[in-house]
Amino acid sequence: MRTGQQYKESLADGRLTYFEGKQIDDLETHPILGQTVDATAAGYDRFYDPAPEAMSPLMTVPRSADDLREMIPMLHSAGMMAHVTYTSIQTLKTAAGRMVDSKPD
């Protein structure tokens, strides 16, 4: 798991980022995107666990409808970025097992 600071540092990996048609060299100091970086970093810090095998509770796969219902308050409080990311990952996990049957290549 990463801390918020580690997340911020990971953004300086040479990727090219554009916003409103302009290249952004430093996401963290950008007046608009910097707010998103800060909010995302806060989410990393909120769920950070220093244990070597720790995993964000947002990446936990619910095993039942009741498990999912129990996660909903955490998802709602995690912020929009975390909520959208979690939902997208769960959608991909659901689809991945079905895709190989219909399009194995």
KESENU-20473 format. One record per residue: residue in one letter; x, y, z of N, C-alpha, C, CB in turn. Coordinates in steps of 0.001 Angstrom, whole numbers, padded with zeros to 6 digits, always signed. Each point is the difference from the previous one (the first is absolute). Glycine has a CB too. Layout:
// residues N
AXYZXYZXYZXYZ/...
// end
This chain:
// residues 105
M+000840-001186+000000-000840+001186+000000+000880+001243+000000-001833-001242+001217/R+001305+002286-001759+000707+001273-000040-000612+000989+000977+000595-000413-002390/T+000245+001332+002830-000494+001147+000756-000426+001059-001013+001518-000500+002010/G-002147+001537-001524-000376+001097-000872+001216+000638-000654-001994+000402+001429/Q+003059-000242-000661+001215+000596-000546+000611-000896-001077+000409+001152+002197/Q-000410-002447-001963+000522-000929-001009-000840+000059-001277+000866-001500+001830/Y-002164+001633-001676-000874+000157-001164+000402+001251-000783-001892-001166+001218/K+002063+002283-000511+000380+001250-000666+001328-000161-000727-001237+001313+001744/E+002189-001945-001100+001312-000210-000619-000111-000889-001241+001086+000260+002253/S-002021-001198-002248-000149-000910-001138-000489+000728-001248-000475-001855+001598/L-000112+003018-001439-000507+000751-001147+001125+000608-000842-002059+000491+001317/A+003232-000372-000719+001143+000575-000720+000792-001110-000675+000120+001920+001635/D-000794-002702-002468+000638-001154-000634+000237+000207-001490-001082-001440+001698/G+000969+002667-002147+000242+000293-001405-001246-000007-000871+002212-000966+000332/R-003355+000673+000259-001236-000010-000798-000321+001408-000498-000865-001965+001329/L+000232+002037-002451-000449+001273-000540-001471+000162+000357+001694-000083-001905/T-002013+001209+002507-001375+000266+000401-000447+001302-000637+000311-001240+002184/Y-001502+001216-002763-000560+001190-000623-001333+000310+000648+001174-000498-002175/F-001445+001778+002336-001266+000450+000558-000410+001253-000758+000518-000982+002303/E-001707+000967-002843-000526+001112-000783+000974+000421-001097-001280+000765+002006/G+001871-001772-002663+000873+000238-001130+001416+000432+000331-002016+000572-001175/K+002366-000509+002455+001345+000422+000394+000690-001112+000778-000745+002404+000068/Q+002049-002551-000341+000774-000999+000742+000215+000498+001425+001153-000785-002123/I-001361-000124+003074+000184+000321+001418+001269-000687+000458-002503+000241+000411/D+003483+000546+000010+001284-000560+000423-000012-000471+001448+001104+001493-001633/D-001894-000846+002474-000026-000357+001421-001458-000061+000463+002277+001092+000396/L-002807-002300-000336-001409-000175+000382-000281+000549+001393-000103-002026-001451/E+001038+001823+002355-000231+000376+001397-000185+001502+000194+001334-001975+000656/T-000666+002785-001456-000110+001449+000176-001021+000651-000925+002359-000015+000705/H-002966-000774-001587-001012+000553-000902-001200+000451+000825+000771-001498-001903/P-001340+002692+001605-001095+000515+000829-001256-000863+000029+000888+002211-000502/I-001156-002961-000549-001187-000869-000017+000388-001453+000261-001127+001568-001614/L+002052-002098+000825+000376-001408+000153+000697-000264+001329+000208-000165-002474/G+000432+001163+003019+000647-000156+001304-000999-000351+001095+001738+001624-000722/Q-002943-001114+000598-001048-000332+000981-000349-001485-000068-000919+002340-000178/T+000882-002869-001039-000273-001425-000183+001143-000837+000545-001375+000516-002025/V+002609-000077+001775+001169-000708+000534-000066-000026+001527+001388+000700-002004/D-001697+000426+002614-000077+000063+001469-001111-000901+000547+000877+002349-000090/A-002028-002335-000571-001118-000838+000456+000346-001479-000130-001623+001795-000674/T+002264-002167-000411+000387-001392-000200+001057-000410+001013-000541+000192-002438/A+001516+000681+002689+001045-000285+000996-000610-000179+001386+001660+001312-001360/A-002655-000523+001686-000670-000137+001294-000667-001371+000118-000377+002490+000070/G-000173-002980-001173-000595-001339+000004+001043-001073+000228-001768+000810-001536/Y+002937-000658+000915+001089-000949+000244+000355-000003+001484+000891+000356-002343/D-000765+000831+002916+000371+000089+001418-001089-000564+000909+001375+002018-000529/R-002608-001802+000160-001115-000482+000831+000014-001519+000144-001349+001965-000741/F+001662-002663-000333-000056-001453+000023+001374-000660+000113-002063+000170-001347/Y+003102+000634+001533+001364-000543+000052+000186-000940+001186+000835+002076-001111/D-000173-003186+000848+000376-000965+001026+001435-000409-000329-002427-000848+000374/P+003365+001036+000551+001403-000292-000307+000357-001488-000050+000505+002150+001059/A-001431-003026-000737+000293-001434-000028+000438-000418-001409-001679-000405+001860/P+002681-000466-001959+000540-000382-001321-001039-000539-000984+002104-000497+001168/E-003062-000250-000708-001004-000591-000894-001323+000763+000017+001076-002210+000369/A-001066+003428+000146-001237+000775+000123-000577+000329-001370+000828+000962+002158/M-002145-000881-002191-000706+000354-001224-001129+000952+000384+000580-002229-001129/S-000792+003207+000313-001061+000960+000270-001336-000730+000121+001272+001804-001231/P-002084-001433+002204-001326-000610+000093-000856+000322-001221+000148+000148+002487/L+000236+000872-003228-000728+000323-001225+000238-001024-001099+000158+002398+000608/M+000866-003213-000456+000303-001022-000998-000517-001373+000408+002010+001306-000646/T-002694-001376+001747-000581-001253+000469-001176-000383-000894+000725+000503+002373/V-000754-001740-002761-001102-000483-000836-001098-000522+000926+001580-000600-001928/P-002765+001183+001860-001092-000509+000829-000374-001414-000432-000854+002345+000346/R+000598-003190+000622-000339-001401-000285-001504-000247-000012+002155-000662+001035/S-002903+001675-000640-001455-000158+000033-000648+001381-000104+000189-002118+001409/A-001484+002116-001593-000736+001263-000038+000125+000714+001342-001616-000955-001690/D+001617+000198+002786+000147+000612+001325+001375+000647+000154-001591-001697+000950/D+002648+001044-001459+001339+000598+000037+000011+001339-000741+001031-002301+000121/L-001663+002314-001283-000041+001227-000791-000781+001086+000740+000150-001353-002122/R-001283+000986+002700-000789+000975+000761+000816+000601+001146-002091-001261-000593/E+002906+000440+001243+000827+000488+001100+001089+000958-000490-000454-002134+001228/M+000881+001992-002465+001042+000863-000554-000523+001357-000463+001193-002049-000687/I-002470+002147+000418-000554+001214-000594+000315+001264+000810-001811-001411-000954/P+001631+001427+002273+000349+001228+000735+001474+000392-000173-001780-000573+001658/M+002673-000405-001655+001416+000299-000183+000235+000577-001402+000624-001851+001619/L-001250+001262-002630+000156+000492-001370-000501+001429-000134-000243-002333-000846/H-000885+002623+001456-000550+001354-000086+000889+001004+000725-002306-000965-000142/S+002927+000557+001219+000850+000927+000752+001414+000097-000567-001347-000524+002018/A+001694-000352-002932+001363-000028-000535+000259+001109-001018+000013-002452+000380/G-001036+003056-000893+000175+001048-000999-000294-000529-001389+001708+001097+001446/M-001996-000175-002337-000418-000369-001346+001074-000759-000768-001463+001990+000003/M+002721-001555+000089+001061-000676-000747+000115-001465+000421+001228+002183-000212/A-001216-002429+001507+000112-001374+000494-001241-000802-000374+001446+000788+001902/H-002592-000172-001791-001248-000694-000302-000041-000410-001476-001171+001304+001821/V+001516-000395-002708-000010-000306-001437+001042-001066-000324-000774+002343-000508/T+001953-002225+001096+001051-000990-000244-000448-001377+000467+001752+001780+000244/Y-002291-001868+000968-000470-001274+000538-001067-000608-000912+000509+000798+002335/T-001480+000005-002714-001086-000488-000839+000533-000497-001346-001579+001602+001132/S+002532-000874-001696+000580-000405-001288+000759-001316+000120+000177+002407-000650/I+000601-002557+001713+000758-001236+000204-000943-001178+000195+001885+001311+001015/Q-002939-001124-000246-000948-001085+000216-000704-000376-001300-000324+000769+002363/T+000037+000215-003205-000615-000277-001297+000946-000823-000865-001324+002137+000148/L+002598-001760-000170+000983-000756-000786+000166-001418+000528+001185+002134-000519/K-001186-002289+001845+000120-001345+000574-001188-000860-000408+001289+000930+001947/T-002456-000336-001980-001199-000736-000388+000059-000370-001481-001324+001199+001779/A+001716-000248-002602+000022-000231-001442+001129-000927-000435-001007+002240-000290/A+002138-002196+000966+001172-000758-000429-000288-001489-000117+001430+001711+001082/G-002133-002251-000129-000310-001419-000032-000942-000380-001116+000360-000037+002413/R-001105+000978-002900-000962-000280-001074+000578+000264-001381-001827+000569+001572/M+002814+000287-001632+000545+000397-001296+000744-001134-000689+000180+002315+000858/V+000503-003140-000109+000788-001074-000601-000897-000987-000753+001704+000251+001833/D-002925-000427-001375-000910-000921-000683-000490+000558-001340-000703-000869+002235/S+000472+002167-002275-000560+000581-001220+001064+000509-000958-001995+000614+001308/K+003171-000271-000795+001065+000519-000875+001347-000406+000610-001448+001986-000778/P+001852-003228+000622+001200-000502+000646+001295+000686-000430-001182-002130+000170/D+001198+002699-001369+001216+000687-000446+000089+001352+000624-000047-001227-002137/
// end
